[in-house]
Amino acid sequence: MGAARLQLSDLAIRIGWERSRVSHQVLRMEARGLVERCPSSADARATDAVLTSHGRDALHRATPGHAALVKRMFFDGLDPDPLAPLHTALDQILARGTLPRPSGRY
């Protein structure tokens, strides 16, 4: 995983939340030791959220259960025929390098 650092306004855009909502959530996560807020490395007027080692550990612990839930809710029970083009599309998205490639088969 990379630097695990993202400007709050960029984070808000990525997840589709208002910036104030992201800011409040990041404050709660900071209180739990999951992230730290610091001046942006790209824009001195902005704030970055930086994942802490405790946050990284929590993320790694949560990932398998979250992935299993998504699989169960969205993919289990689907016919294999519509999954083939979806796999192709996901492979193309992953090839662009904007998302980390998952371990194992998705």
C-alpha angles and dihedrals in degrees: 000000000000129000092307090219126131136168111248093235091053090047090052091053093047095053097034097241131133111262092241091055091050090048092053092047092049090051089055091047090048090054088055092050094246098118140010125219117222139158112287116262089215102040123025090206093058136070128232128208111221121195112234124216087255089052092048090051091049090049092051091049092049098044101078094049092045092048091049091051093050091048092049095045099042112020112026110097095022118130112253093237097074091042095066095067089042090055089050092051093047091049089054091049091049091047089060087064097229093119129041114256110249120237114248123004118320 
